[in-house]
């Protein structure tokens, strides 16, 4: 064998080994550059980084509660997203319902075994099974729930608000009365109980509602000391049906704040939907 051939026979294995080693190094480097993507929930293409970004505007205590249990959080978000929109639609000082909007399935409370303070009360039929369950549970504990105000039309709310403005001035009225279109009562899923005064909180019914309403999907809309968040004074008599899943979301992750829960769902609705796994 010639010297040239000998050199080639020696170099070829070395060259092959070099190429193989380089390929392995390249593959390793590629793996380091592209780590496996880990999604938080089987129904969402959302990473922890995505959730961190989405929750960045929230108060730190709420944010940390969500990030501590991201899968549980997303499971509840998923369930809430599959419920009728009326249960969690945001209606507040900054988000209004159209003048002509009202629930199509409204039913009179006169057709049910409920204690009412007037004969013109009505609610969305969809919430009535939950209303009856709430009422039956209270009755079983020896408590009578008096239904005092329920659905209000845009026009009715307009007249009510104008009367309050005339009596107390607009600044004062805005603290305790919603402008037309901005009242949760227009949804047909809200109930005012008892005297519709702060004194309700100290009644047997008021104490029972505070302790038990959440178990049946009813949320206190305007808690004490939360006027800066809700925009309204404390209303211990005003409960909105949002459903058990939204109620769990509120209690477990949003500091028991209905307003913050509904704001988050409203502000992130499109983003949450974009992260849903397409089937």
N, C-alpha and C positions, 0 to 999 in steps of 0.2 A: 504493500500500500504506500502511495506517495505521501510525502509530508503534508501536502495540501489536504489530501483526503483524510489524513489522521487528524489534522486540526479541525476540519469540518465535523468529523465524527465526534470530536470532543465538545465542540461549540453548540451543536444542535441540541443535545439534551439540556445544556445550560440555558440556552435560549428558550426552550420549551418550559423549563422550570420557572424562568423569569416571567414569561407571559402568564403562566398559571398563577404565580404569586401576585402579579399585578392585578389579574382579574379578581382574585379573592379580596385584595385590598380595596379595589373599586367597589365590589359588591358590599363589603363591610361599610365603606364610607357612604354608599347609597342608603344602606339600612339606617345609618346614624342620621343621615339627612332627612329621611322619611320614616319617622316612627309610626307605629300602628295607631290609627285614630280610634279613640275609645268614646263611644256614644253613651249618654247617661241613661237612656230609656229605649227599649226596643221599638217604640212608636215615634221616636224623634231622632233626627240626625243632628243632635245637639251635643256639643262637648262641654266640659266644665268651663273652658275659656269663653264659650258662647254665653253660658249662664252667668258667668261673672260680669260680662259686659252688659247683659240685659238687666241685671239687678244693681248695677252701679249707682243709679240715682236714688235707690231706696235708703231709708234710715239704716244705719249699720247693724243694729240688733236684728232687724227683719232680714237684711241681706245674709247675715251669718246663719240665721235659722234655716234659710233656704239652701245655702251652700253646704250646710252640715248634712242635709238629707235630700239631695237633688232628685233621686229616683222617686221618693215618696211625694215630693213636691210636684214633679211632672206627672205622676199618676193622677193626682187630684186635678191638675190643670187639664189633663186629657178628659177626665170625666166631666168637668164643668163645661168644657168646650162642646160636649155632645148633648148638653141640656138645652132647652129652649132659651133663646137669647133674652127673652123678657125677664128671666130670673136674675140676670147679672148685668143687664144694660145699665150704663152709667147715666144717671139723671141727677144733676146737682146744679150749683150756681153757674157752672160753665158749660153744661151740656143739657140741651132741652129736647123735649118731644114736640112734634108738629102739633099745631092747633087742633087738627081734625083727628089726631090719633086717640084711640081708645081700644081696649080689648074687645075682640069680636064675640067672645064667649062669656060675657058678663051675665051673672045670675044674681037674683035677689036673695039676701040673707033671710028673708021672711020664709023661704022654702026649707029652711034648715032649723034644727033644734038648738038655736043659739039665743043668748040674751042680748038684745039690741036696745039701744037708747032711742032709736028712731026707725021709721018704717021704710026709708028710702035708701038703705045701705045695699051695696052690691060689690062683688069681687069677681075676678076671673075664675071661671069654673075649674080651670086647671089646678088651682091651689086649694080648692075646697076639701079634698080628701085630707090634706095636711092641716087645714084649719080645724076640721072635725076631730082629727087625732089629737091636736093640741088641746082643744076644748074638752074632750073626753078625759085626757090625762089630768087636766086641772080639776075637773069635776070629781075624779076618783080620789083626789087629794083634798076634797072638801072646799075647792076654790071655784068661785063663779067668775068667769071672764065676761065683762060687759063690752060689747062691740059698739064703739061710739062714732067712728068715722072710717070710711073705707075708700072706695073709688070716688075721685073727683074729676070732673071734666075740666078742660082748659078754661072754658068760660066761667065755670063755678069758681075756680081758683083765682081767676082775674078779679071777680067781684070781692072775694074774701080778702085778697091782698090789698085791694084799693081801700077797703074798709079799715084795715089795720093801718095803712099809711095815713089815712085821714085822722085816725084816733091817736096814733103815737108818733107819726112822722116816718119818713122813708128809712132813715138810718136805723131806727129802732125796729121797724117792721122787718127789715131785711135780716135781722138776727134770729127771728122766730117764724117767719112766714116765707114760703117760696113764691117767686114770681110765676105767672102763668107759663106753663110748659116746663117749668123747672121743679115741679112737685112730684115726688115719688108716688103720690096717691093716684096720679093719672094712669099708672101702670095697672092698677087693679090687683096688686099683690101686697098692698100695705094696709095695716090696721092700726088705728088709734084706739087704745083701751081706756076704760074707766072715765075719770074726770077730765082727762086731757090737760092735766096740770101736774106740776112737780110733786104734789101731794100723793099722786098715784104710786110713787116709788115706795112709800111707807105703808101702803095697804097690803092686805094679804095677797091680793091678785098681783100687785106690782112686785112683791118679793118673789112670788112663785115664778112669774115671767122672767125675772132676772136670772133665776137659778136654772130654769128648765126650758125656756123658749128655744135655745140653740139645739136641743135634742130633736126637735121637730122641724129644723131648717129655718127657723125664724131668727132674724138678726136685728139687734138694736141699732138703728141708723145713726142716732145722734147721742153718743155717750157723754157722760159728765166730764168736763175738763178738756173736751176735744173740739171746741169751737174753732180753733185755729186750723184744724184739719178738715172738719166737715162744713164749716161756714155757718153753722146753726148752734143755738143754745141747746143745753141738755134737754132731751125729750124722753123721759123714761117710759112714756106710753106708746111710742111710735116704733112699730116692728114691721120689717119687710121680710117676706118669704124669699129666700135665695136658694134654698135646697140644702140637703145634708152635705153634699160634696163641697160646695162653695163655703158652707159654714165651717167645715173641717179646715179648709184652706185658710179661712179667716182666723180661726183660733190657733191652729198649729204653726202658721208661718207669718201672719201679718199682725201679730200683737193684738188679736181680737178686734181689729179695726175694719169695719165694712167698707168705709170710704177708701182706705189704702188698697184693699183687696180688689175692689171694682175698678179703681184707677189703674192698677197694674194690668188687669185683664183687658181693659179698654186700650191703654197705651201700647200694649204689646200684642194685640190680637193678630195683626198681619204677620208679625215676626214669628209668633208661635205657630201659626198655620203654615208658614214657609218651612219650618223645621219638621213638620209632620212627614212621616214616611209615606211616600206615594204608593198606592196599591193598585 
